[in-house]
Amino acid sequence: MKNQKFDVENSPKSFAYVLENDTGNIRCNRCGSVVLKEPSTEKYPYQCMSCDENMFDIETHEGVYHTDEEFDELCCNVRDLLLLDD
């Protein structure tokens, strides 16, 4: 799904989920993508939508704030994985 532009009008729940759980600069140690806060469990405080995996604190690090392109990709991944708008 790389280079696909996210359409907020067609996926408003996915967009809202990303906005609510965005960490901005907390990144996955494995792939380097910005992770989201995991709202449904305290055991795994983060979720990497690129790796499709919940993560412990030690599996993440503080990095640079995500770019607009990374935010767009994050929204696309949430849309495709969580199916909130179906």
N, C-alpha and C positions, 0 to 999 in steps of 0.2 A: 504494500500500500504506500510505498515511498512516493514522494512528490505529488500526492493527491491533496487537493485543497479541501479543507473541512468546511462543510456547509452548516452553519449554525441553525438556519431556518428548518432544515430537515432533521436535525439531531439536537434539539434544545436540551433534552435531559442529559445527554452525554456532555454537552458544553457546561451545563450547570454543575455536574459532578466534578469535572476537571477544575472549574473555578473554586468550588468548595474545598477540594482536597489537594490543590496545588501546593507544593513545597517551594517552588521557585528555583532553589539551588541545591537541594539534596539529591545526590546522584547515586545510581547503582554502581557498585564496585566492579561488577562483571561487564556491563555494556556501556556504562557512562551516561546513560539516559537519566533525565530528571524523573524521580519517583513521585508517586502520590501518597498522601496519608491514607492508611487503610482504616476506614471507619468501623468495620465490623468485628475487629479483633484487637485485643490489647497485646497478645503474644507477638504478633507481627505488626509493628507500627507503620510499615511502608509497603507499597506494592509497585513493582516495576511492570509497566504495561508493555515494554519492549520484550522483556524476558517472560512475561506472563507468569509472574511469581511473586508471592508475598515475601517480605524481607525483614530480618532483624536489623536493629540499629547498626551492628557491626558489619553488615553487608552493604552499608551506604557510607557516603562521605559528603562533606560540604564542598561544593564547587561553584562555578560561575552560574549566574542566573540564566535561565533558558532563553533562547532566541525565539523570535516569532515563528520561525520554521519548526523548531522543536516543539513549541506549544501546539502548533497545528497538527504535527505528527502524534503528539500525545492525545489530542482530541480524537483523531482518527482511530488510534489504537483502542481507546475507551469505547468508542462507537462499535467497533468490530468485535471486541472481546466481551463487553458487558451487556450488549444488546438492550440498552435502556430505552431506546426509542422505538422498539418493535411493538 
